Amino acid sequence: MPLTPLDIHNKEFSTGFRGYNIDEVNEFLDQVIKDFELLIKEKKEMEERIAILNERVDHYKSLEENLSKSILVAQETAEDVKSNARKEAQLILKEAEKNADRIVNEALAKSRKIAIEIEELKKRASVYRMRFRTLLEAQLEMLEHGAWDDIEQADSAVVVE
């Protein structure tokens, strides 16, 4: 069991013939008591400081643990976000491909329809040209073969009368 300043203070030595000088011993013991009290006080302060530092260390360890957990959660979340983004990009790409196919198919259908309409218009134009040519040829034939002469005679007969 360690000595306390009170133990030192209360210690009494037996005196013998020609023993130590009592005043010197008491002065020395007083100095030892002061130094001992100072050492005890410093020890207590150091223990308190160690306790405070241990609390800080525990606090920082807790923070470190929480940060590690947060980093792991953030990494997992980032991976989830990346995965979801990839899936969404694939869905968007598939949807775009479907829309592109639909648009191309619609364009091809319209193109075929327009081609059919163009062919129909070409046929109509050809028929129209044939009919118009036939009409013109008939009119020319009428002009060349005297049908106009009959009209002129009828016209002059109307004027003479």
C-alpha positions as CSV (number, residue, x, y, z in Angstrom):
1,M,0.0,0.0,0.0
2,P,1.5,3.3,-1.0
3,L,2.4,6.0,1.4
4,T,0.3,9.1,1.7
5,P,1.5,12.6,2.8
6,L,-0.4,12.1,6.0
7,D,1.5,8.8,6.7
8,I,4.8,10.7,6.2
9,H,3.6,13.5,8.4
10,N,2.5,11.2,11.2
11,K,5.5,9.1,11.1
12,E,7.5,9.2,14.4
13,F,11.0,8.0,14.8
14,S,12.4,6.8,18.0
15,T,15.2,8.7,19.4
16,G,18.3,7.2,20.7
17,F,21.5,8.5,22.2
18,R,23.2,10.6,19.7
19,G,20.4,10.1,17.1
20,Y,19.5,12.4,14.2
21,N,18.8,16.0,14.6
22,I,15.1,16.3,15.0
23,D,14.8,19.7,13.3
24,E,16.7,18.5,10.3
25,V,14.6,15.3,10.0
26,N,11.4,17.3,10.4
27,E,12.5,19.8,7.7
28,F,13.4,17.0,5.4
29,L,10.1,15.2,6.1
30,D,8.2,18.5,5.4
31,Q,10.0,18.8,2.1
32,V,9.3,15.1,1.2
33,I,5.6,15.8,2.1
34,K,5.4,18.8,-0.2
35,D,7.1,17.0,-3.0
36,F,4.9,13.9,-2.5
37,E,1.8,16.0,-2.4
38,L,2.9,17.7,-5.7
39,L,3.6,14.3,-7.2
40,I,0.2,13.0,-6.1
41,K,-1.5,16.1,-7.5
42,E,0.4,15.8,-10.8
43,K,-0.5,12.1,-11.0
44,K,-4.2,12.9,-10.4
45,E,-4.1,15.6,-13.2
46,M,-2.4,13.2,-15.5
47,E,-5.0,10.5,-14.8
48,E,-7.8,13.1,-15.5
49,R,-6.0,14.1,-18.7
50,I,-5.6,10.5,-19.7
51,A,-9.3,9.9,-19.1
52,I,-10.2,12.9,-21.2
53,L,-7.8,11.8,-24.0
54,N,-9.3,8.3,-23.8
55,E,-12.8,9.7,-24.1
56,R,-11.6,11.7,-27.2
57,V,-10.0,8.6,-28.7
58,D,-13.2,6.6,-28.1
59,H,-15.1,9.5,-29.7
60,Y,-12.8,9.5,-32.7
61,K,-13.0,5.7,-33.0
62,S,-16.8,6.0,-33.0
63,L,-16.6,8.7,-35.7
64,E,-14.2,6.6,-37.7
65,E,-16.5,3.6,-37.4
66,N,-19.5,5.8,-38.4
67,L,-17.6,7.3,-41.3
68,S,-16.5,3.8,-42.5
69,K,-20.1,2.7,-42.4
70,S,-21.2,5.8,-44.2
71,I,-18.6,5.3,-46.9
72,L,-19.8,1.7,-47.3
73,V,-23.4,2.8,-47.5
74,A,-22.4,5.5,-50.0
75,Q,-20.5,3.0,-52.1
76,E,-23.4,0.6,-52.1
77,T,-25.8,3.4,-53.0
78,A,-23.5,4.6,-55.8
79,E,-23.4,1.0,-57.1
80,D,-27.2,0.8,-56.9
81,V,-27.5,4.1,-58.7
82,K,-25.1,3.0,-61.4
83,S,-26.9,-0.3,-61.8
84,N,-30.3,1.4,-62.0
85,A,-28.9,4.0,-64.5
86,R,-27.6,1.2,-66.7
87,K,-30.9,-0.7,-66.5
88,E,-32.8,2.6,-67.3
89,A,-30.4,3.3,-70.2
90,Q,-31.0,-0.2,-71.6
91,L,-34.7,0.3,-71.3
92,I,-34.5,3.7,-73.0
93,L,-32.3,2.2,-75.7
94,K,-34.7,-0.7,-76.3
95,E,-37.7,1.8,-76.4
96,A,-35.8,4.0,-78.9
97,E,-35.0,1.0,-81.0
98,K,-38.7,0.0,-81.0
99,N,-39.7,3.5,-81.9
100,A,-37.0,3.6,-84.6
101,D,-38.3,0.3,-86.1
102,R,-41.9,1.6,-85.9
103,I,-40.9,4.9,-87.6
104,V,-38.9,3.0,-90.3
105,N,-41.8,0.6,-90.9
106,E,-44.3,3.5,-91.1
107,A,-42.0,5.3,-93.5
108,L,-41.7,2.2,-95.7
109,A,-45.4,1.8,-95.7
110,K,-45.9,5.4,-96.7
111,S,-43.2,5.1,-99.3
112,R,-45.0,2.1,-100.8
113,K,-48.3,3.9,-100.7
114,I,-46.8,6.9,-102.4
115,A,-45.1,4.7,-105.0
116,I,-48.5,3.1,-105.7
117,E,-50.1,6.5,-106.0
118,I,-47.4,7.7,-108.3
119,E,-47.9,4.6,-110.6
120,E,-51.6,5.2,-110.5
121,L,-51.1,8.9,-111.5
122,K,-48.7,7.9,-114.3
123,K,-51.3,5.5,-115.6
124,R,-54.0,8.2,-115.4
125,A,-51.6,10.7,-117.1
126,S,-50.9,8.2,-119.9
127,V,-54.6,7.5,-120.4
128,Y,-55.3,11.2,-120.3
129,R,-52.6,11.8,-123.0
130,M,-54.0,9.1,-125.1
131,R,-57.5,10.4,-124.9
132,F,-56.3,14.0,-125.5
133,R,-54.2,12.8,-128.5
134,T,-57.2,10.9,-129.8
135,L,-59.4,14.0,-129.4
136,L,-56.9,16.2,-131.1
137,E,-56.4,13.8,-133.9
138,A,-60.2,13.6,-134.3
139,Q,-60.4,17.4,-134.4
140,L,-57.6,17.6,-136.9
141,E,-59.3,15.0,-139.0
142,M,-62.5,17.1,-138.9
143,L,-60.5,20.2,-140.0
144,E,-58.8,18.4,-142.8
145,H,-61.9,16.5,-144.3
146,G,-64.3,19.1,-145.0
147,A,-66.6,19.0,-142.1
148,W,-65.9,22.6,-141.8
149,D,-66.9,23.2,-145.4
150,D,-70.4,22.0,-144.5
151,I,-70.5,24.4,-141.6
152,E,-69.3,27.3,-143.8
153,Q,-72.0,26.6,-146.4
154,A,-74.6,26.5,-143.7
155,D,-73.2,29.6,-142.3
156,S,-73.2,31.4,-145.7
157,A,-76.8,30.2,-146.3
158,V,-77.9,31.8,-143.1
159,V,-76.2,35.1,-144.0
160,V,-77.7,35.2,-147.5
161,E,-81.2,34.7,-146.4
